[in-house]
Every structure is written in structure tokens, then in C-alpha cells.
């Protein structure tokens, strides 16, 4: 019998989009982030994608020191691949955004592949009466956020982190981002297998219709052929439907409270592990198997957990 295809589950446990007042289950402190990542790994996530937050009010914190406590705990208690963000929050400078991954030298780091409008403000109307911190109101209500990722910014991250053997999860929010990645691939600054995360349903990027998903996959197939591994991220209510499409088409998936707070219509997810379990059920229902961390390392040509800086 032919071996079953393996699907990599990534879990993004806290992020910088949602704010603490939106859900009591959103991890904020270092211990909460560590426990969320460990629970996700135990549920079947091969990769955990990590941001840090100020433990007092939950605002995004991109200092390397904020990452240290949970990185060490996660490494001690799991064998999962750790992916450190270089996106941080869209209001941060590129210098601040790259510092944690440059300091801790992970196997994998996210890399946003183009500048874009970043619209969080529709969430303000839904949660305004619940907000506990003034920074949340100012952050969510800002209609002027431009998430800057110039060619110079991207090259800076590639060269800074590439020197440490870190590879990338290339976050592509629209078709142009795939073409930007093609530029860097053609120039020899990045090499396959490319781990491409196509992002659907965030305001300012491509939508989450089935046709949008297929358009991004067709474009990536044409540009990169067999030199890439495809994964998807569906925001909010799109999380599981987009994951199901991708898994059926040969792709990998990302879930987590960074991308969606929900476990179903009107029902908040109580943990990241709950979302991992839900997408695992879809994957296994399709007759597929989830990839172990070491299988993910092999598929993505990662350097190994023994070479990181934490």
C-alpha cells in the first residue's frame, strides 16, 4: 500500500491581531503562551508560531527578552518546530520585528512578502463595549495602518536570519506577494523547498472564497513548481473551511487563536489545542495523516532543534 500523505499542522497561538478583551482564552503571559504551545503540540501541531505580549495589558511585545521564558519551556517539554514571528505587529519597525528571531536563531521564522493596508477596524465595532485597555481601542480603530514590507525590508530579514540557518515561512496575503517571492528566489537569496503560507480573509489582502484559494495555488504552482510546500491560513470563520480545501488539494494547514478566536458560530475556542484537534479531524477524515515535528523538519529542510539559540 502507498504511504499516506502527511500534513503539517502549524498552530499560531496568540499573534498580534486580537486583543485580550476579545477572549479570556487568548494567551497573554509567558506561562499562558508556553502552555498553549505545548497543548497545541500534544494535540498534533508539528509547528508552533509564536508572538509575545506584555503580561500586564496584553499589547504585542517584540523584545527578545519577552520571548525567552516561553521559548525555553516549549523546547524542554516538546519536540515541535518553533517558528518566531518577524511580522510582530504592523505598527512596529523592521528593526524591532527582526530582533527576536535574530537573537534566538529558530529553525523557522515568518516573513511577510509585501506591504499592504492592514484593516483591523471592523473588529472595533463588535468588541468596543468590552475593551479593557485604551491601547486596544487606539490599535483596532486605526484606519491608517500600512504594514510595511519593502524589498529592502524583506532582504534585510533574509540576510540577517539566513546567516543563522533559519528558514522561512513566507506569508503571502495576495498574488503580488508570490511574485515578490519569485524575485528573491530567482536572485538566489532563498532556496527551495519554500514554505509558502497563503493567507486568506484579512482585510487588505485577498479574500477567502474558494476561487481565491485556487487562484493563489495555481499562481504558486506556476511560479515555483515542485520547489515549494503549500500551507494556508484562513482568518476568522474561514479557518476550517480554507484548511479543508487545502488539505484536500495536497496542502498543509495553520490554525490558532492568532488567526481565529472561534470554535464554531458564536462559540469561542477555549484553547489552541481545540482548534488543532478540529483540523486534525478534517485531515484524518480525508484519509491523510498529520506530520510529526521531525517529518516537518524533513519536508521543510530545517536545521534541527539542536542548533537554535534557546
Secondary structure, 3 states (H helix, E strand, C coil): CCCCCEECEEEECCCCCCCHHHCCCCCCCHHHHHHHHHHHHHHCCCEEEECCECCCCCCECCCHHHHHHHHHHHHHHCCCEEEECCCCCCCCCHHHHHHHHHHHCCCEEEEECCCEECCCCHHHHHHHHHCCCHHHHHHHCCCCCEECCCHHHHHHHHHHHHCCCCEEEEEECCHHHHHHHHHHHHCCCCCCCEEEEEEECCCCCCCCCHHHHHHHHHHHHHHHCCCEEEEEEECHHHHHHHHHHHHHCCCEEEECCCCCCEEECCEECCCHHHHHHHHHHHHHHCCCEECCHHHHHHHHCCCCHHHCCC
